[in-house]
């Protein structure tokens, strides 16, 4: 049965709490659930449904550092103007977790809509008189869409996940998201062998959608309408974009130790390399090593860079702390290596699942003594991709560690992006002497600056010329790579390394300046803060 309810007619008191002017395609939703309940799939369906409607959108997952049982929230921002930065105050709150429902509802701004489970022990309606509360029978709707099956031992766990699709259907009805867009999103999240799961989820979403059409007002002010602003866009995580940068940047050695929030970057890279980095003889031309700890990971990456590979490792703040000595070695011995730091909240173990940008200076200065490193700071998922490629080039061009400073929000959440472009220039290998070069020149001094830019020529181990060999040192050395404690050698070396960094300033990506150039005040943003100010 189709019923169209008007809030103004059925409940003037509730209508008075809400804006009188519809707010179209400027939407902010927060969903409060339980970690490990399968809610992330439902959240991504909701996000992708908005994308299918053509409305620019983004999602922010706030989750605890445990496997199951603690509160988690998912924030969605949709804006026809392309504003996808996180909005603190939602227009619609969905409460699926009774533990946090009271606190979440108490903190809402007046005029917010709150949807909550009708089987909570606490009735949220009594908490506020300036918020519109709608209890929803999510459990019953899920059981209607996915009836009990005594022969299915996993039924209860599956039902718990199906319940989440209920709030997708209700929100679709309340916000004007078409059920077709929801179905498209469900199929996108349940490809191939998950066809049965997609069928169940579609049934659950439709059941809840139809219930909301019949029982909830059709004239609520926070709505979306179809537009065409996502046709030439993609939704992608920063970690996945960076992993594509690993592939297209020609990296052939990736070492890593699992740590939130960088683990998925390495996992995506392994997936892409396994599929696409295959030689004509069918063999894979790369190595991915899950090391026993971060010390081993950076040690292997530095060794691979010394051997001529385009090598990198991915980690987060605690891993960066452990990598200090090897990074200092790579800096002083002039070995190319890339370190991607997907930053999280510190100090110490800190908050592993919360974002931060607290490692920027540490990356630049990592290592004892006079170390200065190149740090690239992407401000979008496109830049995560582009700067990973750029970092691999810069590391070999300047024979030095290069950091890519991402953060959890950018790395682990879906952001709207233009399609990632194929690299415009070939891979840059830097100054490398071949056997033919050495034969022609008749000499080789590893740490001699021949071009006046601070960057010396190197050879790759295995170069078939006796002149190619040299000692790679973390101790004091002269231009010929011989051990030296002579003050003039030490000063000359450090002066040259400083010159090399100055040369690098002209090669790194320039800051992007947007807006009114006559303005008296400017805002500097990098990483995920970019979305909050643009």
C-alpha positions as CSV (number, residue, x, y, z in Angstrom):
1,X,0.0,0.0,0.0
2,X,1.4,3.4,-0.9
3,X,0.6,6.3,1.5
4,X,1.9,9.8,1.2
5,X,2.2,11.4,4.6
6,X,2.8,15.1,5.2
7,X,4.6,16.1,8.3
8,X,2.8,19.5,8.4
9,X,-0.6,17.8,8.3
10,X,0.1,14.8,10.6
11,X,2.2,16.6,13.2
12,X,2.4,20.4,13.1
13,X,4.5,20.3,16.3
14,X,7.2,18.2,14.7
15,X,7.1,20.3,11.5
16,X,7.8,23.4,13.6
17,X,11.1,21.9,14.7
18,X,12.5,21.6,11.2
19,X,13.6,24.1,8.5
20,X,10.7,25.4,6.5
21,X,12.8,25.5,3.3
22,X,13.9,22.2,1.8
23,X,17.7,21.7,1.8
24,X,18.3,19.9,-1.4
25,X,21.6,18.2,-2.2
26,X,23.4,19.5,0.9
27,X,23.2,16.6,3.2
28,X,25.0,15.4,6.3
29,X,24.2,12.0,7.8
30,X,25.8,10.2,10.8
31,X,25.2,6.5,11.5
32,X,26.1,5.2,15.0
33,X,26.5,1.4,15.1
34,X,28.6,-1.4,16.7
35,X,32.0,-2.3,15.4
36,X,32.0,-5.8,13.8
37,X,28.2,-5.8,13.1
38,X,28.7,-5.6,9.3
39,X,27.5,-2.0,9.2
40,X,30.4,-0.8,6.9
41,X,28.9,-2.6,3.9
42,X,25.6,-0.8,4.5
43,X,27.3,2.5,4.9
44,X,29.2,2.1,1.6
45,X,26.0,1.1,-0.1
46,X,24.4,4.4,1.1
47,X,27.5,6.4,0.0
48,X,27.5,4.7,-3.4
49,X,23.8,5.3,-3.8
50,X,24.3,9.0,-3.4
51,X,27.1,8.8,-6.0
52,X,24.8,6.9,-8.3
53,X,22.3,9.9,-7.9
54,X,25.0,12.1,-9.3
55,X,25.6,14.0,-6.0
56,X,29.3,14.6,-5.0
57,X,29.8,12.8,-1.7
58,X,32.3,11.4,0.7
59,X,32.3,9.1,3.7
60,X,34.3,9.2,7.0
61,X,34.5,6.1,9.1
62,X,35.2,6.6,12.8
63,X,36.0,3.2,14.2
64,X,37.6,1.8,17.4
65,X,40.8,-0.1,17.7
66,X,39.2,-3.5,18.3
67,X,37.6,-6.2,16.3
68,X,34.1,-6.2,17.6
69,X,31.8,-4.7,20.1
70,X,32.7,-1.0,20.6
71,X,30.9,2.0,19.1
72,X,31.6,3.1,15.6
73,X,30.2,6.0,13.5
74,X,30.0,6.7,9.8
75,X,29.6,10.2,8.5
76,X,28.4,11.0,5.0
77,X,28.6,14.4,3.3
78,X,26.8,15.1,0.1
79,X,26.9,18.5,-1.6
80,X,25.9,19.6,-5.1
81,X,28.7,22.3,-4.8
82,X,31.3,19.6,-4.2
83,X,31.9,20.3,-0.5
84,X,32.9,16.9,0.8
85,X,34.8,17.8,3.9
86,X,33.4,16.4,7.2
87,X,30.6,18.4,8.8
88,X,30.5,18.1,12.6
89,X,26.8,18.4,13.1
90,X,24.6,16.0,11.1
91,X,21.2,16.8,9.8
92,X,20.1,13.2,10.2
93,X,21.3,10.8,12.9
94,X,20.7,7.0,12.7
95,X,21.1,5.3,16.1
96,X,21.6,1.5,15.9
97,X,23.7,1.2,19.1
98,X,21.9,1.7,22.3
99,X,25.1,2.2,24.3
100,X,25.8,5.5,22.5
101,X,22.3,6.5,21.5
102,X,21.6,8.8,24.4
103,X,24.9,10.6,24.2
104,X,24.6,11.0,20.4
105,X,21.0,12.3,20.6
106,X,21.9,14.7,23.4
107,X,24.6,16.4,21.3
108,X,22.4,17.1,18.3
109,X,21.7,20.6,17.1
110,X,18.0,21.7,17.1
111,X,16.2,20.7,13.9
112,X,18.0,17.4,13.5
113,X,16.1,14.2,12.5
114,X,16.9,11.1,14.6
115,X,16.0,7.6,13.4
116,X,16.5,4.9,16.0
117,X,15.7,1.2,16.7
118,X,12.3,0.9,18.3
119,X,13.5,-2.0,20.5
120,X,15.8,0.2,22.6
121,X,15.2,0.1,26.3
122,X,15.4,3.9,26.4
123,X,12.9,5.9,24.4
124,X,14.9,8.7,22.9
125,X,11.8,10.8,22.3
126,X,11.8,12.0,25.8
127,X,15.3,13.4,25.7
128,X,14.8,16.5,23.5
129,X,11.8,18.6,22.3
130,X,13.8,20.3,19.6
131,X,14.8,17.2,17.7
132,X,12.5,15.1,15.5
133,X,12.6,11.4,16.6
134,X,11.3,8.5,14.5
135,X,11.4,5.0,16.1
136,X,11.8,2.3,13.4
137,X,11.2,-1.5,13.7
138,X,14.6,-2.4,12.1
139,X,14.7,-5.9,13.6
140,X,11.2,-6.8,12.4
141,X,11.8,-5.4,9.0
142,X,14.9,-7.5,8.6
143,X,13.1,-10.7,9.7
144,X,10.3,-9.9,7.2
145,X,12.9,-9.6,4.4
146,X,15.0,-12.5,5.6
147,X,12.7,-15.0,7.4
148,X,14.2,-17.3,10.1
149,X,15.8,-20.5,8.8
150,X,16.3,-23.2,11.4
151,X,18.6,-25.1,9.0
152,X,21.0,-22.2,8.6
153,X,23.4,-22.2,11.6
154,X,24.7,-18.8,10.6
155,X,21.3,-17.2,10.4
156,X,21.6,-15.0,13.5
157,X,24.9,-13.5,12.4
158,X,23.5,-12.9,8.8
159,X,20.4,-11.3,10.2
160,X,22.4,-8.9,12.3
161,X,24.0,-7.7,9.0
162,X,20.7,-7.6,7.2
163,X,19.3,-5.3,9.9
164,X,21.8,-2.6,8.7
165,X,20.3,-2.6,5.2
166,X,17.1,-1.5,6.9
167,X,18.5,2.0,7.7
168,X,19.8,2.2,4.1
169,X,16.2,1.7,2.9
170,X,14.7,4.1,5.4
171,X,17.2,6.8,4.7
172,X,16.6,6.3,0.9
173,X,12.9,7.0,1.5
174,X,13.5,9.9,3.9
175,X,16.1,11.6,1.8
176,X,14.8,11.0,-1.7
177,X,17.4,8.5,-2.8
178,X,15.9,6.2,-5.5
179,X,15.6,2.5,-4.7
180,X,17.2,1.9,-8.1
181,X,20.3,3.8,-6.9
182,X,20.4,1.7,-3.8
183,X,20.2,-1.5,-5.8
184,X,23.0,-0.4,-8.1
185,X,25.1,0.3,-5.0
186,X,24.3,-3.1,-3.5
187,X,25.4,-4.9,-6.6
188,X,28.6,-2.8,-6.6
189,X,29.4,-3.9,-3.1
190,X,28.4,-7.6,-3.7
191,X,30.1,-8.6,-6.9
192,X,30.3,-12.1,-8.4
193,X,30.0,-14.9,-5.9
194,X,28.1,-12.6,-3.5
195,X,25.0,-12.6,-5.7
196,X,22.9,-14.3,-3.0
197,X,24.0,-11.7,-0.4
198,X,23.0,-9.0,-2.9
199,X,19.6,-10.5,-3.3
200,X,19.0,-10.6,0.5
201,X,20.3,-7.1,0.9
202,X,18.1,-5.7,-1.8
203,X,15.1,-7.4,-0.2
204,X,16.0,-5.8,3.1
205,X,16.5,-2.4,1.7
206,X,13.3,-2.5,-0.3
207,X,11.3,-3.8,2.7
208,X,12.5,-0.9,4.8
209,X,12.0,1.6,2.0
210,X,8.4,0.6,1.5
211,X,7.8,0.7,5.3
212,X,9.2,4.3,5.4
213,X,7.1,5.3,2.4
214,X,4.0,4.2,4.3
215,X,4.9,5.3,7.9
216,X,7.2,8.4,7.6
217,X,6.5,11.8,6.2
218,X,7.4,12.4,2.6
219,X,8.1,16.1,3.0
220,X,11.1,16.1,5.4
221,X,13.5,18.9,4.4
222,X,16.8,17.1,4.1
223,X,16.7,15.6,0.6
224,X,18.7,14.8,-2.5
225,X,17.6,15.1,-6.1
226,X,19.3,13.5,-9.2
227,X,22.0,15.7,-10.8
228,X,24.9,14.8,-13.1
229,X,28.0,15.9,-11.1
230,X,29.6,12.5,-10.7
231,X,29.5,11.2,-14.2
232,X,33.2,11.7,-14.9
233,X,34.3,11.0,-11.3
234,X,35.3,7.9,-9.3
235,X,35.1,7.0,-5.6
236,X,38.4,5.7,-4.3
237,X,40.4,5.5,-1.0
238,X,43.7,7.3,-0.8
239,X,45.5,4.0,0.1
240,X,44.1,2.4,-3.1
241,X,45.2,5.4,-5.1
242,X,48.7,5.2,-3.7
243,X,48.8,1.5,-4.4
244,X,48.0,2.3,-8.0
245,X,50.9,4.8,-7.8
246,X,53.1,1.9,-6.7
247,X,52.1,0.0,-9.8
248,X,52.4,2.8,-12.3
249,X,55.5,4.3,-10.7
250,X,57.4,1.1,-11.5
251,X,58.1,0.0,-8.0
252,X,59.4,-3.6,-7.9
253,X,60.1,-4.1,-4.2
254,X,57.6,-3.4,-1.5
255,X,58.3,-4.3,2.2
256,X,55.9,-3.7,5.0
257,X,54.8,-4.7,8.4
258,X,51.0,-4.6,9.2
259,X,50.0,-1.4,11.0
260,X,46.8,0.6,10.9
261,X,46.2,2.6,8.8
262,X,48.7,1.7,6.1
263,X,48.1,-2.0,5.9
264,X,45.5,-1.8,3.2
265,X,47.9,0.2,1.0
266,X,50.3,-2.7,0.9
267,X,47.4,-5.2,0.4
268,X,46.0,-3.2,-2.6
269,X,49.5,-2.9,-4.1
270,X,50.0,-6.7,-3.8
271,X,46.6,-7.2,-5.5
272,X,47.5,-4.8,-8.4
273,X,51.0,-6.0,-8.9
274,X,50.0,-9.7,-8.9
275,X,47.4,-8.9,-11.6
276,X,49.3,-6.5,-13.8
277,X,53.1,-6.8,-13.3
278,X,53.7,-10.0,-15.3
279,X,56.6,-10.6,-17.7
280,X,56.1,-12.2,-21.1
281,X,57.3,-15.5,-19.8
282,X,54.5,-15.4,-17.1
283,X,56.8,-14.6,-14.2
284,X,56.2,-11.8,-11.8
285,X,58.8,-9.0,-11.8
286,X,58.5,-7.7,-8.3
287,X,58.9,-8.7,-4.7
288,X,56.5,-8.0,-1.8
289,X,57.7,-8.9,1.7
290,X,55.7,-8.8,4.8
291,X,58.5,-8.4,7.3
292,X,58.7,-9.4,10.9
293,X,58.8,-5.8,12.1
294,X,59.3,-2.3,10.9
295,X,63.1,-2.4,11.3
296,X,63.3,-5.4,9.0
297,X,60.9,-3.7,6.5
298,X,62.9,-0.5,6.1
299,X,66.2,-2.5,6.1
300,X,65.0,-4.6,3.2
301,X,63.7,-1.6,1.4
302,X,67.1,0.3,1.8
303,X,69.0,-2.8,0.7
304,X,66.7,-3.1,-2.4
305,X,67.2,0.5,-3.2
306,X,71.0,0.1,-3.0
307,X,70.7,-2.9,-5.3
308,X,69.0,-0.7,-7.9
309,X,65.3,-1.5,-7.3
310,X,62.6,1.1,-7.0
311,X,61.8,0.2,-3.4
312,X,59.4,1.5,-0.8
313,X,57.8,0.6,2.4
314,X,54.4,1.7,3.9
315,X,53.9,2.4,7.6
316,X,52.5,4.8,10.2
317,X,53.9,6.9,13.1
318,X,55.2,4.1,15.4
319,X,56.9,2.5,12.4
320,X,58.5,5.7,11.4
321,X,60.0,6.0,14.9
322,X,61.5,2.5,14.6
323,X,62.9,3.3,11.1
324,X,65.0,6.3,12.1
325,X,68.5,4.6,12.0
326,X,68.0,3.0,8.6
327,X,66.6,6.2,7.1
328,X,69.7,8.1,8.4
329,X,71.9,5.5,6.8
330,X,70.0,5.9,3.5
331,X,70.4,9.6,3.7
332,X,74.1,9.6,4.4
333,X,75.0,6.7,2.1
334,X,72.7,8.2,-0.5
335,X,70.5,5.3,-1.2
336,X,67.0,5.8,-2.9
337,X,64.0,4.6,-0.9
338,X,60.4,5.7,-0.5
339,X,58.5,5.7,2.8
340,X,54.8,6.2,2.8
341,X,53.5,7.3,6.2
342,X,49.8,7.0,6.6
343,X,49.6,9.1,9.8
344,X,47.6,8.3,12.9
345,X,47.2,9.8,16.3
346,X,50.2,9.7,18.6
347,X,52.3,9.8,20.8
348,X,53.3,6.2,21.4
349,X,50.6,3.6,20.3
350,X,48.1,6.5,20.6
351,X,44.8,6.1,18.9
352,X,45.5,3.7,16.0
353,X,42.2,4.4,14.2
354,X,42.1,8.1,14.5
355,X,43.7,10.5,12.0
356,X,46.5,12.9,12.6
357,X,49.1,15.0,10.8
358,X,51.7,14.9,13.6
359,X,54.6,13.3,11.8
360,X,55.4,16.0,9.2
361,X,58.4,17.5,11.0
362,X,59.6,14.1,12.1
363,X,59.6,12.9,8.6
364,X,61.6,15.9,7.4
365,X,64.2,15.6,10.2
366,X,64.2,11.8,10.8
367,X,67.6,10.5,11.9
368,X,70.2,11.9,14.3
369,X,72.5,14.5,13.1
370,X,72.1,16.8,10.1
371,X,69.3,15.0,8.2
372,X,66.9,16.7,6.0
373,X,64.4,14.7,3.8
374,X,62.1,15.4,0.9
375,X,58.5,15.1,2.1
376,X,55.5,15.1,-0.3
377,X,52.1,15.9,1.3
378,X,49.2,14.9,-0.9
379,X,45.9,16.8,-0.4
380,X,43.6,14.5,-2.4
381,X,43.4,10.9,-3.6
382,X,44.6,12.0,-7.0
383,X,47.7,13.4,-5.3
384,X,48.2,10.2,-3.3
385,X,48.5,8.5,-6.7
386,X,50.6,11.1,-8.4
387,X,53.0,11.8,-5.5
388,X,53.7,8.1,-4.9
389,X,54.9,8.0,-8.5
390,X,56.7,11.2,-8.1
391,X,58.4,10.0,-4.9
392,X,59.8,6.9,-6.6
393,X,61.3,9.2,-9.3
394,X,62.7,11.7,-6.8
395,X,64.2,9.0,-4.6
396,X,66.3,7.7,-7.6
397,X,66.9,11.1,-9.0
398,X,68.4,12.5,-5.8
399,X,69.5,9.1,-4.3
400,X,67.8,9.8,-1.0
401,X,64.8,8.8,1.2
402,X,61.6,10.4,0.1
403,X,58.5,10.5,2.3
404,X,54.9,10.6,1.3
405,X,52.9,12.1,4.1
406,X,49.3,10.7,3.9
407,X,46.9,10.5,6.8
408,X,44.2,8.0,8.0
409,X,41.3,10.1,6.8
410,X,42.7,10.4,3.3
411,X,44.0,6.8,3.2
412,X,41.1,4.8,4.6
413,X,38.0,6.7,3.4
414,X,36.3,7.0,0.0
415,X,36.7,10.3,-1.7
416,X,35.4,11.7,-4.9
417,X,38.1,12.0,-7.5
418,X,38.7,12.6,-11.2
419,X,39.9,9.4,-12.9
420,X,43.6,8.8,-12.3
421,X,45.7,9.7,-15.3
422,X,48.4,7.5,-16.9
423,X,51.9,9.0,-16.0
424,X,52.8,11.7,-18.5
425,X,56.6,11.1,-18.4
426,X,58.7,8.0,-18.4
427,X,60.3,6.5,-15.2
428,X,63.2,8.6,-13.9
429,X,66.3,6.6,-12.9
430,X,68.6,9.5,-12.1
431,X,72.4,9.6,-12.5
432,X,73.6,6.0,-13.1
433,X,76.9,5.1,-14.7
434,X,76.8,2.1,-17.0
435,X,79.7,-0.3,-17.8
436,X,80.1,1.6,-21.1
437,X,80.3,4.9,-19.3
438,X,83.0,3.7,-17.0
439,X,85.0,2.2,-19.9
440,X,84.8,5.6,-21.7
441,X,85.6,7.7,-18.6
442,X,88.2,5.5,-17.1
443,X,87.4,6.6,-13.5
444,X,84.6,6.6,-11.0
445,X,84.3,8.6,-7.7
446,X,81.0,7.8,-6.0
447,X,80.6,10.9,-3.9
448,X,82.1,13.5,-6.3
449,X,79.7,16.3,-7.4
450,X,80.5,16.6,-11.1
451,X,77.5,18.7,-12.1
452,X,77.5,21.2,-9.3
453,X,74.0,20.3,-8.1
454,X,74.9,18.1,-5.1
455,X,73.9,14.9,-6.9
456,X,76.6,12.4,-7.6
457,X,76.6,9.5,-10.1
458,X,76.1,6.0,-8.8
459,X,76.6,2.5,-10.1
460,X,74.3,-0.5,-9.7
461,X,75.7,-3.6,-8.1
462,X,76.5,-6.1,-10.9
463,X,77.7,-3.5,-13.3
464,X,80.4,-5.4,-15.3
465,X,83.4,-3.0,-14.9
466,X,86.0,-3.1,-12.1
467,X,85.6,0.6,-11.6
468,X,81.9,0.2,-10.6
469,X,82.6,-1.1,-7.1
470,X,82.6,1.2,-4.1
471,X,82.1,1.0,-0.4
472,X,78.6,2.1,0.8
473,X,79.2,3.8,4.1
474,X,77.2,5.3,7.0
475,X,80.5,6.5,8.4
476,X,82.5,9.5,7.4
477,X,83.8,9.2,3.8
478,X,85.5,11.1,1.1
479,X,84.6,11.5,-2.6
480,X,86.1,8.1,-3.5
481,X,83.9,6.5,-0.7
482,X,86.9,5.8,1.4
483,X,86.7,6.0,5.2
484,X,87.6,9.5,6.4
485,X,87.6,11.5,9.6
486,X,89.2,14.6,8.0
487,X,87.2,17.7,8.8
488,X,87.4,19.0,5.2
489,X,85.9,15.8,3.9
490,X,83.2,15.8,6.5
491,X,82.3,19.5,5.8
492,X,82.4,19.0,2.0
493,X,80.1,16.1,2.2
494,X,77.5,17.8,4.4
495,X,77.7,21.0,2.3
496,X,77.0,18.9,-0.8
497,X,74.1,17.1,0.8
498,X,72.6,20.5,1.7
499,X,73.1,21.6,-1.9
500,X,71.4,18.5,-3.1
501,X,68.3,19.3,-0.9
502,X,68.3,22.8,-2.4
503,X,68.4,21.4,-5.9
504,X,65.5,19.1,-5.0
505,X,63.4,22.1,-4.0
506,X,63.1,23.0,-7.7
507,X,62.0,19.5,-8.7
508,X,59.3,18.7,-6.2
509,X,55.6,19.5,-6.8
510,X,54.8,23.2,-6.1
511,X,52.0,24.2,-3.7
512,X,48.6,24.7,-5.2
513,X,47.3,28.3,-4.6
514,X,43.6,28.8,-5.0
515,X,41.2,31.7,-4.5
516,X,41.5,35.4,-4.4
517,X,45.1,36.5,-4.6
518,X,44.3,39.9,-3.2
519,X,43.0,38.5,0.0
520,X,44.7,39.5,3.2
521,X,44.4,36.2,4.9
522,X,45.3,32.8,3.5
523,X,44.7,29.3,4.8
524,X,47.3,26.5,4.5
525,X,45.9,23.0,4.2
526,X,47.4,19.7,3.5
527,X,46.3,16.1,3.7
528,X,42.7,15.5,4.5
529,X,42.3,19.1,5.9
530,X,42.3,20.2,2.2
531,X,38.7,19.2,2.0
532,X,37.7,21.3,4.9
533,X,38.9,24.6,3.4
534,X,38.1,24.1,-0.3
